[in-house]
Structures are given as C-alpha cells and as structure tokens.
Amino acid sequence: MSAHLIPIRLYQILEEHSDQEHPLSMGELRRLLRVEYGVSCDRRTVYGALDSLRRAGCDIPDFQDSREGYFLLSRRLEPSEVRLLLDCAASFSGLGARQYRDLERKLLQGLSLPQRKRCRPLSLPTGYRGLNRDVLLAVEVLEEAIAARRQVTFQYMEYGMDKKLRPRRERPYQVHPYGLCFANGNYYLICRSPRYETLGHYRVDRIQSPAVLPGEPADPLPPGTDLSRYVRERVYQISGQSIRAVLLCENSLLSDVLDRFGMETAIRPRDDGTFTAMVTAEPEGLKLWATQYMERCEIREPDWLRQQMERFFFEGWSLYGSPGEPGPADGAQQG
C-alpha cells in the first residue's frame, strides 16, 4: 500500500473504533492497520500519519495529553446530533423503512462502534410507513426547482378504498415552488398555483413524477410574504386565509401556545390563573388545535368561529352521547 494512504486508513480506524471513552494504544492502532487493511508499519510511521492528520485539521489529542491513547476528540457530527437527526427521520412516516435504514447507516458511519449502539432510536414506528419509495428523489427535484427558480410539475397522489395510491386527477399539477418544510410529522412543498394569488402546500410523500420546467420561470413570492410565518399560521397544514383570534387559556398552556404560534404572540395574564392570547392562524387548523385542549382553552373571538366550535361540539355529542341522555344545551337549561 502506498504510504500516502496510511493517514487515510488511520483516520478510518480512529473514526470507527475510538472515542473519548475508548482510546486506542499505539499497539492497537498498528494491529488494526494490519488486520483491517493489511498494512504493517512501525511506530514512527504511525506517529507521522497522526501528525499529518492533525495538520489537516483532525482533532486527535497527543498521547501526553490523554495519557491513555489516541482517539478522535471531535467529529463531523457528534452523537447527540446524529441521534436528533435519526429521531426526526424515524418520526417522518412518509419515509419508507428501507429508506430510513439507508439514512441511518450513513449517519452512523461517522461515529465509533460504541457510539453507534447508543444512538439508535428506541424503535422505528411500525404503523403507517410511506408507500412512495421515491420521496427522497422528489425532495431533490423540488430543491432543484426552488434553487433554479423554475416552475415544477407533478402528479399528486391520494389513497383509494383499496389503500393504494392513485393520482388525484389526470392532469398534472403545475406550481411556483418556494420552499420545503417539516410540520406535524409531514414534509410539505410550499408553493403557489398560477391560477391563484395565495400560497398553498402539498405533502411531499404524495408527490410523484416531479419535473422541473426549464423554460417556465417561477414568479417571486408576493410582496410581504413570510414563508416561516405561513408555516406557523397554517396549523395542521390546512390551506386557507389566516385570521386573528383571541384565546382564553389556562396558564399551564402558555408554553404550548408560544411553541405553536410564536414568541411574538400577544399575551395578557389574568388574575384567575388564565391568560388571553392574540394569535394568527388558519381557522380550521385553529379549531383542531383548540379541540385537543378543550378543557383548558376557549376561543373567545371572532364570534363566528366560536359559533362554529359550538356546532362542532354539539355534532360530536350527537355521535358519542348516550341515547336518551340530555345534550350539553339541555343540561345547561336544566341547571
């Protein structure tokens, strides 16, 4: 083997077999070079290879510093960063199991063997996993269209009663793409149809056969449009016009409100253990969000949305209430 390859092989050994808790002695480095790569060399050659790696920017403490051996002190991705990325990927149901395993293998490659064992998520969700095996290819094509500022076409899929994906319509969709975002467990393309002035979004795992249109420039974002704000306000990713609403919440919901609607949300504390919040959100999504906290959150304004919530709960009562049992309105009248 060429002497020029020895530093590369040494780096691979340090990357895979060493970390701060598992340093390698000079003897172990020489043994692994011989066993894994068939390289037999003396201590001086290994010392020279280590110095070359340090000059190239690799963070390898000197033996006199550690007093235990040699290891990589820092990596391209630290174990905590790899774990975070793996957990995010595992939570994305649109990513197939095989695609997830490929991504897991690539992310774990930069860690030592002991670190890899600690960085695996507890489990890969086994319920629904995406049937669109080309979701990563779709991401690449959509990113290309966004970077080139070109329109893109695609087929948008939906499930039939046979639980198989099929095109929602025969004619492909054509849109001006602006960005990709991950929200509520799904990956979305934020875009605008040439027929409309407002933004919309499509789930990336439902997009098939995307293609960039080189001769069709994408229009710039409408003036004053903030993509980050759009994503935050379209709670549950339901398209529609955002509104201003006032919520009355128990103090225990403060973190949830700020996480969902942003730190700029106007908050007004009250003396009874509650607060009011002025939020901006899409009405249908806001109704769904408030429903999960129905015992601790009340929509106070606008009145028409409050009335919709009232009808929503009455209709739910008709489905779940016991036969002959008075509904909420009847109970209130009797009291």
Backbone hydrogen bonds, N-H to C=O, Kabsch-Sander energy under -0.5 kcal/mol:
donor,donor_aa,acceptor,acceptor_aa,energy
5,L,2,S,-1.6
6,I,2,S,-0.5
6,I,3,A,-0.8
9,R,5,L,-2.5
10,L,6,I,-2.6
11,Y,7,P,-2.3
12,Q,8,I,-2.2
13,I,9,R,-2.0
14,L,10,L,-2.5
15,E,11,Y,-2.7
16,E,12,Q,-2.0
17,H,13,I,-2.8
18,S,14,L,-1.4
19,D,22,H,-0.7
22,H,19,D,-1.1
24,L,70,Y,-2.7
29,L,25,S,-2.3
30,R,26,M,-2.2
31,R,27,G,-2.1
32,L,28,E,-2.5
33,L,29,L,-2.2
34,R,30,R,-1.7
35,V,31,R,-2.9
36,E,32,L,-2.6
37,Y,32,L,-0.6
37,Y,33,L,-1.2
38,G,34,R,-1.0
39,V,33,L,-2.2
40,S,38,G,-0.6
41,C,39,V,-0.5
46,V,42,D,-1.5
47,Y,43,R,-2.7
48,G,44,R,-2.3
49,A,45,T,-2.1
50,L,46,V,-2.5
51,D,47,Y,-2.2
52,S,48,G,-2.0
53,L,49,A,-2.1
54,R,50,L,-2.1
55,R,51,D,-2.3
56,A,52,S,-1.4
57,G,54,R,-1.5
58,C,53,L,-2.5
60,I,58,C,-1.4
65,D,62,D,-1.4
66,S,62,D,-1.8
67,R,63,F,-3.1
70,Y,24,L,-3.1
73,L,59,D,-3.2
73,L,71,F,-0.6
74,S,59,D,-0.6
81,E,78,E,-0.6
82,V,78,E,-2.3
83,R,79,P,-2.6
84,L,80,S,-2.0
85,L,81,E,-2.2
86,L,82,V,-2.5
87,D,83,R,-2.5
88,C,84,L,-2.1
89,A,85,L,-2.3
90,A,86,L,-2.6
91,S,87,D,-1.5
92,F,88,C,-0.6
92,F,89,A,-0.9
93,S,91,S,-1.0
93,S,185,G,-0.7
95,L,92,F,-1.7
96,G,94,G,-0.6
100,Y,96,G,-2.5
101,R,97,A,-2.3
102,D,98,R,-2.1
103,L,99,Q,-2.2
104,E,100,Y,-2.9
105,R,101,R,-2.4
106,K,102,D,-1.9
107,L,103,L,-2.3
108,L,104,E,-2.3
109,Q,105,R,-1.1
110,G,107,L,-0.7
111,L,108,L,-2.0
113,L,16,E,-2.8
116,R,112,S,-2.3
117,K,113,L,-1.5
118,R,114,P,-1.0
119,C,115,Q,-1.1
119,C,116,R,-0.5
130,G,93,S,-2.8
133,R,131,L,-1.1
135,V,132,N,-1.1
138,A,134,D,-2.4
139,V,135,V,-1.9
140,E,136,L,-1.9
141,V,137,L,-2.3
142,L,138,A,-2.6
143,E,139,V,-2.6
144,E,140,E,-2.1
145,A,141,V,-2.2
146,I,142,L,-2.4
147,A,143,E,-2.7
148,A,144,E,-2.3
149,R,145,A,-0.8
150,R,145,A,-2.3
151,Q,216,E,-3.2
152,V,175,V,-2.0
153,T,211,A,-2.4
154,F,173,Y,-1.8
155,Q,208,Q,-2.8
157,M,155,Q,-0.6
157,M,206,R,-3.0
158,E,166,R,-2.6
160,G,164,K,-2.0
163,K,160,G,-2.1
166,R,158,E,-2.2
168,R,156,Y,-3.3
173,Y,154,F,-3.0
175,V,152,V,-2.3
176,H,192,R,-2.9
178,Y,190,I,-2.7
179,G,190,I,-1.4
181,C,188,Y,-2.2
183,A,181,C,-0.5
183,A,186,N,-2.8
186,N,183,A,-1.7
188,Y,181,C,-3.4
189,L,202,Y,-2.9
190,I,179,G,-3.2
190,I,188,Y,-0.6
191,C,189,L,-0.5
191,C,200,G,-2.4
192,R,176,H,-1.5
196,Y,193,S,-1.9
200,G,191,C,-3.0
202,Y,189,L,-1.7
204,V,187,Y,-3.0
206,R,203,R,-1.4
207,I,204,V,-1.5
208,Q,155,Q,-2.6
211,A,153,T,-2.2
213,L,151,Q,-2.7
216,E,213,L,-2.0
218,A,149,R,-2.5
225,T,222,P,-1.9
227,L,225,T,-0.6
230,Y,226,D,-2.4
231,V,227,L,-2.4
232,R,228,S,-2.0
233,E,229,R,-2.6
234,R,230,Y,-1.9
235,V,233,E,-2.1
237,Q,234,R,-2.5
238,I,235,V,-0.8
239,S,237,Q,-0.5
243,I,281,A,-2.7
245,A,279,V,-2.7
246,V,301,E,-2.0
247,L,277,A,-2.6
248,L,298,E,-3.1
249,C,247,L,-0.6
249,C,275,F,-2.8
250,E,296,R,-2.0
251,N,273,G,-2.3
253,L,250,E,-2.2
254,L,251,N,-1.8
257,V,253,L,-2.5
258,L,254,L,-2.4
259,D,255,S,-2.6
260,R,256,D,-2.0
261,F,257,V,-2.9
262,G,258,L,-1.7
265,T,262,G,-1.5
266,A,278,M,-0.9
268,R,276,T,-2.6
270,R,274,T,-2.4
273,G,270,R,-0.7
275,F,249,C,-2.5
276,T,268,R,-2.3
277,A,247,L,-2.1
278,M,266,A,-2.2
279,V,245,A,-2.8
279,V,277,A,-0.7
281,A,243,I,-2.0
282,E,233,E,-2.2
286,L,282,E,-2.5
287,K,283,P,-2.4
288,L,284,E,-1.8
289,W,285,G,-2.4
290,A,286,L,-2.8
291,T,287,K,-1.9
292,Q,288,L,-1.2
293,Y,290,A,-1.1
294,M,291,T,-1.7
296,R,293,Y,-2.5
297,C,293,Y,-1.8
298,E,248,L,-2.3
300,R,246,V,-2.8
300,R,298,E,-0.7
301,E,246,V,-1.5
306,R,302,P,-1.8
307,Q,303,D,-2.3
308,Q,304,W,-1.6
309,M,305,L,-2.1
310,E,306,R,-1.9
311,R,307,Q,-2.4
312,F,308,Q,-2.5
313,F,309,M,-2.3
314,F,310,E,-2.1
315,E,311,R,-2.6
316,G,312,F,-1.8
317,W,313,F,-2.4
318,S,314,F,-1.8
319,L,315,E,-0.9
319,L,316,G,-0.6
320,Y,316,G,-2.0
321,G,317,W,-3.3
325,E,322,S,-2.0
331,G,327,G,-2.7
332,A,328,P,-2.1
333,Q,329,A,-1.9
334,Q,330,D,-2.3
335,G,331,G,-1.7
